[in-house]
């Protein structure tokens, strides 16, 4: 973590598209016949489609005699999504060390609501970090 509290190479950037509308006018030349017309603008709206993006490195640990076990932490609006291959206890800490969540991961998808901030998590022997924006 740098002095500003940022995890280098762990935060993705978001660049939303911005549409700009401009209005043009023209004046008739002298002596020309002019027939004004009225046009109504027809703006279009779109529906955003958020996608899950893993921006932090996954944790993957192998032990002798066992297959690889992994937990993937991805960010979702308003929290984090944990994908786990097994049930494990989960603790999430804020950047200042306060415990902000304590619970259990189930095998599969697990959604945890979190406020904006930087978090460190521990699930069994796995550890990771997440930045919720």
Residue pairs with C-beta under 8 A, 6 or more apart in sequence:
1 7
1 95
1 118
2 8
5 95
5 118
6 118
6 131
7 56
7 118
7 129
7 131
10 55
10 56
10 57
10 129
10 131
11 55
11 131
12 53
12 55
14 133
21 41
21 43
28 34
50 76
50 77
52 74
52 75
52 76
52 81
53 74
53 75
54 72
54 73
54 74
54 75
55 74
55 75
55 131
56 73
56 128
56 129
56 130
56 131
57 128
58 70
58 71
58 72
58 73
59 70
59 71
59 72
59 126
59 127
59 128
60 68
60 69
60 70
61 68
61 69
61 70
61 125
61 126
62 68
62 69
63 69
69 85
69 86
70 85
70 126
71 82
71 83
71 84
71 85
71 88
71 105
71 123
71 126
71 128
72 82
72 83
73 80
73 81
73 82
73 83
73 121
73 128
73 130
74 80
74 81
74 83
75 81
75 130
75 131
75 132
75 133
76 111
78 113
78 114
78 132
79 111
79 112
79 113
79 114
79 132
80 92
80 111
80 112
80 114
80 119
80 121
80 130
80 132
81 109
81 110
81 111
81 112
82 90
82 105
82 109
82 110
82 111
82 112
82 121
82 123
83 108
83 109
83 110
84 105
84 106
84 107
84 108
84 110
84 123
85 107
86 105
86 107
86 124
87 104
87 105
87 106
87 107
88 104
88 105
88 123
88 124
88 126
89 102
89 103
89 104
89 105
89 123
89 124
90 101
90 102
90 103
90 104
90 105
90 110
90 112
90 121
90 122
90 123
91 99
91 101
91 102
91 121
91 122
91 123
92 99
92 100
92 101
92 102
92 112
92 114
92 119
92 120
92 121
93 99
93 100
93 119
93 120
93 121
93 122
94 100
94 117
94 118
94 119
95 117
95 118
95 119
95 120
100 114
100 119
101 112
101 114
103 112
105 123
114 130
114 132
115 132
116 132
116 133
117 131
117 132
118 129
118 130
118 131
119 129
119 130
119 131
119 132
120 127
120 128
120 129
121 127
121 128
121 129
121 130
